[in-house]
Amino acid sequence: MTAPLSTSDLTAALAPARERVWLHAGLGFDGERVERDVHLVYDASRILHYGTRPPSSDVRPATAHAPHVRLPELMVMPGLVEAHAHLFLEGGEEDPAARAVALKSSPEDLLARALPRLERLLRLGVVAVRDAGDKDGVGLALQRRWRSTERGAMPWFESPGAAIHHAKRYGRFMGRTIEEHGSVRAAVESRLAAGARRIKLLVTGIIDFERGAVTTPPQMSVDEVREAVAVAREAGVQTFAHCSGQDGVGVCLAGGVDTIEHGFFVTDDQLARLRDADVAWVPTFAPVQYQLDAAERLGWSPTVQDHLTRILDGHAASLRRAHEIGVRIIAGSDAGSHGVPHGHGFLRELELMQSAGLPARAVLHAATGAPAARLGFDEDSGRLRVGARPRFLLVSPAALEDVSALRRPPVVVFDGVVHTGGDDPERPGM
């Protein structure tokens, strides 16, 4: 079968209803490198062959002597991994009053609103989500749903449950306090007992945009972070830390976390330490960029707008520096934050990373191969390789030069099911 194909023909050809599918694409990006004329053989559960050579006779579908589908004008690449999102929040809701009301919703209502986001994420090409926490158990419920027989169409999903913070410090809307449990160890153990697949720490507060800086000291000490990391590692799980400001990044580095989230105001010396310790960085441009893009509507003064511009310019310079020296960079949008809708906000995050100076291929790596290699997922998403789950996209090769090409609705193959048509960004709920 050769292109062009109707959507229905393509869907039928790519879905391995009874046997293996042999696909030939003009370009392939496996999460690390780009190759021309790639062959992919898969069934509903795993990739059986990937490479520039045709599959051997023992791997080919039983009756096939040539690819089932030839798509010379398209690129096959791994599905996208969103490494920082809060599924319990509707980031696309821009009215602060409506957001405040939503935060007071019952856990059942928050879960009911989160569920429809899952299939929409999949249709945008997001095949895995590392949730960043909520206090009401929404993320843990979605994680259980993934592992149930009633999951339906949804990306692979993992949650830390409630983030961990100190009483009367930042994080009440998504976390529960150390004081509630009496010790850091007890707080971490309570998350693990609830089913958390990794531990989220709120090490600092957030940026004071009026003053253009992080103005409060870190809320966790080095010893507290070290203890949380140690307890988590005893259980074989990773830790990820919300932090911004030089002092906060320093605490996270000394404490030994696996990834640093946000990391605004990180210094060049600290970037080198991230690289040397293999601590990954998730820079999350989108929430701060939204504050600048919507500054007048949000009532920010010219002084605050200057602060936002300076902060984003500095963050972009840090991203370029991190890329130059080899820091492991992972893409996450902080979707659910004000003005950052799920899925569409993640595509925006990729565009912002590119605008900041990261080459498009490096951005694609940050959204596929980098999280697959560092975040220790229990299912192999984000890479095209033999044995991985068959979760991939067919997109325009233009994405290698400009990631905005990912805005065009991709063909998504996810465990034997084909999704097409993308998602309407104007439709509310994300």
C-alpha positions as CSV (number, residue, x, y, z in Angstrom):
1,M,0.0,0.0,0.0
2,T,1.4,3.4,-0.9
3,A,0.6,7.0,0.0
4,P,-1.5,9.0,-0.3
5,L,-4.0,7.1,1.8
6,S,-7.4,8.2,3.2
7,T,-7.5,8.5,6.9
8,S,-9.7,5.4,7.2
9,D,-7.4,3.4,5.0
10,L,-4.3,4.5,6.9
11,T,-6.0,3.7,10.2
12,A,-6.9,0.2,9.0
13,A,-3.4,-0.4,7.6
14,L,-1.6,0.7,10.8
15,A,-3.8,-1.2,13.3
16,P,-2.4,-4.7,13.9
17,A,-5.7,-6.4,14.2
18,R,-4.5,-10.0,13.7
19,E,-0.8,-9.8,12.7
20,R,2.3,-7.8,12.6
21,V,2.5,-4.5,10.7
22,W,5.5,-3.6,8.5
23,L,5.8,0.1,8.0
24,H,8.3,2.0,5.8
25,A,8.8,5.7,6.5
26,G,10.9,8.3,4.7
27,L,12.5,9.4,7.9
28,G,12.8,8.0,11.4
29,F,13.7,9.7,14.7
30,D,14.2,7.1,17.4
31,G,14.4,9.5,20.3
32,E,18.2,10.0,19.8
33,R,19.1,10.1,16.1
34,V,17.6,10.6,12.7
35,E,17.8,8.1,9.8
36,R,16.4,7.9,6.3
37,D,14.3,5.1,5.0
38,V,13.4,3.3,8.2
39,H,11.5,0.0,8.6
40,L,9.3,-0.6,11.6
41,V,7.6,-3.9,12.4
42,Y,5.3,-4.1,15.4
43,D,2.3,-5.8,16.8
44,A,-0.2,-4.6,19.4
45,S,2.2,-5.0,22.3
46,R,5.8,-4.3,21.2
47,I,8.2,-3.2,18.5
48,L,9.8,-6.2,16.8
49,H,12.1,-4.4,14.4
50,Y,13.4,-0.9,13.8
51,G,16.2,0.3,11.5
52,T,17.3,1.2,8.0
53,R,17.4,-2.4,6.9
54,P,14.3,-4.4,6.0
55,P,13.3,-6.9,8.7
56,S,14.6,-10.5,8.5
57,S,12.2,-13.2,7.4
58,D,11.7,-14.4,11.0
59,V,10.4,-11.0,12.0
60,R,8.3,-10.1,9.0
61,P,4.6,-10.7,9.0
62,A,4.0,-14.2,7.9
63,T,2.6,-13.4,4.5
64,A,4.4,-10.1,3.8
65,H,7.2,-9.7,1.2
66,A,7.1,-5.9,1.2
67,P,5.9,-3.2,3.7
68,H,2.2,-3.0,4.3
69,V,2.4,0.8,4.4
70,R,4.9,3.1,2.6
71,L,4.9,6.7,3.8
72,P,7.9,8.3,2.2
73,E,6.7,11.8,3.0
74,L,6.4,11.2,6.7
75,M,8.6,10.8,9.7
76,V,8.1,8.1,12.4
77,M,9.1,9.2,15.9
78,P,8.3,8.1,19.5
79,G,5.2,9.5,21.1
80,L,5.7,12.6,23.3
81,V,6.4,12.4,27.1
82,E,4.9,15.2,29.2
83,A,7.1,15.2,32.3
84,H,5.4,17.9,34.4
85,A,1.7,18.4,34.4
86,H,-1.1,18.7,37.0
87,L,-4.1,16.8,35.6
88,F,-6.4,17.9,38.4
89,L,-6.2,21.5,37.2
90,E,-7.7,23.1,34.0
91,G,-4.8,25.3,32.8
92,G,-6.9,26.6,29.9
93,E,-9.2,28.4,32.3
94,E,-7.8,31.9,32.4
95,D,-10.4,33.5,34.7
96,P,-8.7,33.6,38.2
97,A,-12.1,33.6,39.9
98,A,-13.2,30.5,38.0
99,R,-9.9,28.8,38.9
100,A,-10.4,29.6,42.5
101,V,-13.8,28.1,42.5
102,A,-12.6,25.0,40.7
103,L,-9.9,24.5,43.4
104,K,-12.7,24.1,45.9
105,S,-14.3,21.3,44.0
106,S,-14.7,17.9,45.5
107,P,-12.1,15.2,44.6
108,E,-14.8,13.4,42.7
109,D,-15.5,16.5,40.6
110,L,-11.9,17.2,39.9
111,L,-11.4,13.6,38.8
112,A,-14.5,13.7,36.6
113,R,-13.0,16.8,34.8
114,A,-9.6,15.3,34.5
115,L,-10.8,12.1,32.8
116,P,-11.8,13.6,29.4
117,R,-8.3,15.2,29.1
118,L,-6.7,11.8,28.8
119,E,-7.9,10.8,25.4
120,R,-7.4,14.3,24.1
121,L,-3.8,14.2,25.2
122,L,-3.4,10.9,23.3
123,R,-4.8,12.4,20.1
124,L,-2.2,15.2,20.4
125,G,0.6,12.7,20.5
126,V,1.3,12.6,24.2
127,V,1.8,9.0,25.1
128,A,3.1,9.3,28.7
129,V,2.5,11.7,31.5
130,R,4.5,12.2,34.7
131,D,2.0,14.0,36.8
132,A,3.4,16.6,39.3
133,G,1.0,16.1,42.2
134,D,-2.3,17.0,43.8
135,K,-3.6,16.7,47.4
136,D,-6.9,15.2,46.5
137,G,-5.8,11.9,45.0
138,V,-6.8,12.7,41.4
139,G,-3.4,11.7,40.0
140,L,-3.3,8.5,42.0
141,A,-6.8,7.6,40.7
142,L,-5.7,8.2,37.2
143,Q,-2.6,6.0,37.8
144,R,-4.8,3.2,39.1
145,R,-7.0,3.7,36.0
146,W,-4.0,3.1,33.8
147,R,-3.3,-0.2,35.5
148,S,-7.0,-1.3,35.4
149,T,-8.9,-3.2,32.8
150,E,-11.1,-0.1,32.3
151,R,-8.5,2.4,31.3
152,G,-9.9,3.3,27.9
153,A,-7.9,5.6,25.7
154,M,-5.3,7.3,27.8
155,P,-1.5,7.9,27.9
156,W,0.6,5.9,30.3
157,F,0.3,7.7,33.6
158,E,2.3,8.1,36.8
159,S,1.7,10.3,39.9
160,P,3.5,11.2,43.1
161,G,0.2,11.8,44.9
162,A,0.3,14.8,47.2
163,A,3.5,16.8,47.0
164,I,5.4,17.3,50.3
165,H,5.9,20.7,51.9
166,H,6.1,22.5,55.2
167,A,3.1,23.9,57.0
168,K,2.4,27.6,56.2
169,R,4.7,27.5,53.2
170,Y,4.0,27.3,49.5
171,G,2.1,24.3,48.2
172,R,-1.1,23.9,50.1
173,F,-3.2,23.6,46.9
174,M,-1.3,20.5,45.7
175,G,0.5,19.1,48.8
176,R,0.3,17.9,52.3
177,T,2.6,18.9,55.0
178,I,5.6,17.2,56.8
179,E,4.1,18.3,60.1
180,E,1.0,16.3,59.4
181,H,3.1,13.1,59.6
182,G,5.7,14.3,62.2
183,S,8.8,13.6,60.1
184,V,10.2,13.7,56.5
185,R,10.5,9.9,56.6
186,A,6.9,9.4,57.7
187,A,5.7,11.8,55.0
188,V,7.5,10.0,52.3
189,E,6.4,6.6,53.6
190,S,2.8,7.8,53.6
191,R,3.0,8.7,49.9
192,L,4.5,5.3,49.1
193,A,1.8,3.6,51.0
194,A,-0.8,5.5,49.0
195,G,0.7,4.2,45.8
196,A,3.0,7.0,44.7
197,R,5.4,5.9,42.0
198,R,7.9,8.8,42.8
199,I,8.1,11.5,45.4
200,K,7.5,15.2,44.7
201,L,9.2,17.7,47.0
202,L,8.4,21.4,47.2
203,V,11.8,22.7,48.2
204,T,11.1,26.5,47.6
205,G,8.3,28.9,47.0
206,I,7.6,30.6,43.7
207,I,8.9,33.7,42.0
208,D,7.7,37.1,43.3
209,F,7.0,38.8,40.0
210,E,6.5,42.2,41.7
211,R,10.2,42.0,42.8
212,G,11.5,39.9,40.0
213,A,13.1,37.3,42.3
214,V,12.6,34.4,44.7
215,T,12.3,36.4,47.9
216,T,11.9,33.7,50.5
217,P,14.5,31.1,51.7
218,P,14.0,27.5,50.8
219,Q,11.4,25.8,52.9
220,M,13.3,22.5,53.1
221,S,16.8,22.1,54.4
222,V,19.5,20.0,52.8
223,D,19.2,17.4,55.5
224,E,15.4,17.1,54.9
225,V,15.9,16.7,51.2
226,R,18.6,14.1,51.7
227,E,16.3,12.1,54.1
228,A,13.4,12.2,51.6
229,V,15.7,11.1,48.8
230,A,17.1,8.3,50.9
231,V,13.7,6.9,51.9
232,A,12.5,7.1,48.3
233,R,15.5,5.2,47.1
234,E,15.0,2.5,49.7
235,A,11.7,1.9,47.9
236,G,13.3,2.2,44.5
237,V,11.6,5.4,43.4
238,Q,12.9,8.7,42.2
239,T,12.4,12.2,43.6
240,F,11.6,15.4,41.8
241,A,11.9,18.8,43.3
242,H,10.0,22.1,42.7
243,C,12.5,24.8,43.1
244,S,13.7,28.2,41.8
245,G,16.4,30.5,43.0
246,Q,20.1,29.9,43.5
247,D,19.7,28.9,47.1
248,G,16.9,26.4,46.3
249,V,18.8,24.8,43.5
250,G,21.7,24.5,45.8
251,V,19.6,22.6,48.4
252,C,18.3,20.2,45.7
253,L,21.8,19.5,44.4
254,A,23.2,18.8,47.8
255,G,20.1,16.7,48.7
256,G,20.6,14.5,45.7
257,V,17.2,14.7,43.9
258,D,16.8,13.1,40.5
259,T,15.3,16.0,38.7
260,I,14.9,19.8,39.3
261,E,11.7,21.3,38.1
262,H,11.5,25.0,37.0
263,G,15.0,26.0,38.2
264,F,14.7,29.7,37.4
265,F,17.9,31.6,38.3
266,V,20.1,28.5,38.2
267,T,23.7,29.5,37.8
268,D,26.3,28.3,35.3
269,D,28.2,26.6,38.1
270,Q,25.1,24.8,39.2
271,L,24.3,23.7,35.7
272,A,27.7,22.0,35.6
273,R,26.9,20.3,38.9
274,L,23.6,19.1,37.4
275,R,25.5,17.6,34.5
276,D,28.2,15.9,36.7
277,A,25.6,14.4,39.0
278,D,23.2,13.4,36.2
279,V,20.4,15.5,37.7
280,A,17.9,16.2,34.9
281,W,16.4,19.7,34.5
282,V,12.7,20.4,33.5
283,P,12.7,24.1,32.8
284,T,8.9,24.8,32.4
285,F,8.9,28.1,30.5
286,A,5.2,28.1,29.7
287,P,3.6,29.4,33.0
288,V,6.0,32.4,33.2
289,Q,5.7,33.1,29.5
290,Y,1.9,33.2,29.9
291,Q,2.3,35.9,32.6
292,L,4.2,38.0,30.1
293,D,1.9,37.3,27.1
294,A,-1.2,38.1,29.1
295,A,0.4,40.9,31.2
296,E,-2.0,43.7,30.4
297,R,-5.0,41.5,30.9
298,L,-3.6,40.3,34.2
299,G,-2.9,43.8,35.3
300,W,0.9,43.6,35.5
301,S,2.7,46.9,35.6
302,P,5.4,47.9,33.1
303,T,7.9,47.2,35.9
304,V,6.6,43.7,36.4
305,Q,6.7,43.1,32.6
306,D,10.3,44.1,32.6
307,H,11.0,41.6,35.4
308,L,9.2,38.9,33.4
309,T,11.2,39.7,30.3
310,R,14.5,39.6,32.3
311,I,13.6,36.3,34.0
312,L,12.6,34.6,30.7
313,D,15.7,35.9,29.0
314,G,17.9,34.6,31.8
315,H,16.1,31.3,31.7
316,A,16.7,31.0,28.0
317,A,20.4,31.7,28.4
318,S,20.6,29.0,31.1
319,L,18.8,26.5,28.7
320,R,21.4,27.3,26.0
321,R,24.2,26.9,28.4
322,A,22.8,23.6,29.8
323,H,22.6,22.2,26.2
324,E,26.1,23.3,25.4
325,I,27.7,21.6,28.4
326,G,25.5,18.4,28.3
327,V,22.9,18.8,31.1
328,R,20.1,16.3,30.6
329,I,17.1,18.5,29.6
330,I,13.6,17.1,29.8
331,A,10.4,18.8,28.6
332,G,7.5,19.5,30.9
333,S,5.0,22.3,30.6
334,D,3.6,22.6,34.1
335,A,0.2,22.2,32.4
336,G,-2.7,23.0,34.7
337,S,-0.9,26.2,35.8
338,H,-2.7,29.5,34.9
339,G,-2.8,29.8,31.1
340,V,-1.2,26.5,30.3
341,P,-3.7,24.0,28.9
342,H,-2.9,20.3,28.9
343,G,-1.5,19.0,25.6
344,H,-1.6,22.3,23.7
345,G,0.4,23.9,26.5
346,F,3.0,21.1,26.1
347,L,3.3,21.9,22.4
348,R,3.7,25.5,23.4
349,E,6.5,24.5,25.8
350,L,8.4,22.8,23.1
351,E,8.1,25.9,20.9
352,L,9.3,28.1,23.8
353,M,12.3,25.8,24.3
354,Q,13.1,26.1,20.6
355,S,12.6,29.9,20.7
356,A,15.0,30.0,23.7
357,G,17.8,28.6,21.5
358,L,17.5,24.9,21.7
359,P,17.8,23.2,18.3
360,A,14.5,21.5,17.2
361,R,16.1,18.1,17.3
362,A,17.3,18.7,20.9
363,V,13.7,19.7,21.8
364,L,12.3,16.5,20.3
365,H,14.9,14.6,22.3
366,A,13.9,16.4,25.5
367,A,10.3,15.2,24.8
368,T,11.1,11.6,24.0
369,G,14.5,9.9,24.4
370,A,15.7,12.0,27.4
371,P,12.8,11.3,29.7
372,A,12.8,7.7,28.6
373,A,16.4,7.3,29.5
374,R,16.4,9.2,32.8
375,L,13.0,9.0,34.5
376,G,12.9,5.2,35.1
377,F,9.5,4.6,33.7
378,D,8.2,1.0,34.2
379,E,7.1,0.9,30.6
380,D,9.3,1.7,27.7
381,S,7.8,4.8,26.0
382,G,9.7,7.7,24.3
383,R,12.0,5.5,22.2
384,L,11.7,3.5,19.0
385,R,13.7,0.3,19.6
386,V,13.1,-3.4,19.7
387,G,11.1,-4.4,22.7
388,A,9.6,-1.0,23.4
389,R,5.9,-0.4,23.5
390,P,4.5,0.5,20.0
391,R,3.6,4.1,20.9
392,F,4.7,6.3,18.0
393,L,3.7,9.2,15.8
394,L,3.7,9.8,12.1
395,V,4.5,13.5,11.5
396,S,5.9,15.9,9.0
397,P,9.7,15.8,8.8
398,A,9.5,19.6,9.1
399,A,9.4,19.0,12.9
400,L,13.2,18.3,12.7
401,E,13.7,22.0,11.9
402,D,10.7,23.6,13.6
403,V,8.8,21.8,16.4
404,S,5.7,23.9,15.6
405,A,5.1,21.3,12.9
406,L,3.9,19.1,15.7
407,R,0.8,21.3,15.9
408,R,-0.5,19.6,12.8
409,P,-2.6,16.6,13.9
410,P,-0.4,13.6,14.0
411,V,-1.2,10.0,13.3
412,V,-0.8,8.3,16.7
413,V,-0.3,4.6,17.0
414,F,-0.6,3.5,20.6
415,D,-0.6,-0.2,21.6
416,G,-2.3,-1.2,18.4
417,V,-4.9,1.5,18.3
418,V,-4.7,4.4,15.8
419,H,-5.8,7.9,16.7
420,T,-6.1,10.7,14.1
421,G,-7.5,14.2,13.9
422,G,-5.7,15.8,16.8
423,D,-7.7,18.0,19.2
424,D,-9.4,21.4,18.9
425,P,-7.5,24.0,21.0
426,E,-10.6,26.1,21.3
427,R,-12.6,23.3,23.0
428,P,-12.6,24.0,26.8
429,G,-11.6,21.6,29.5
430,M,-7.9,21.3,29.1
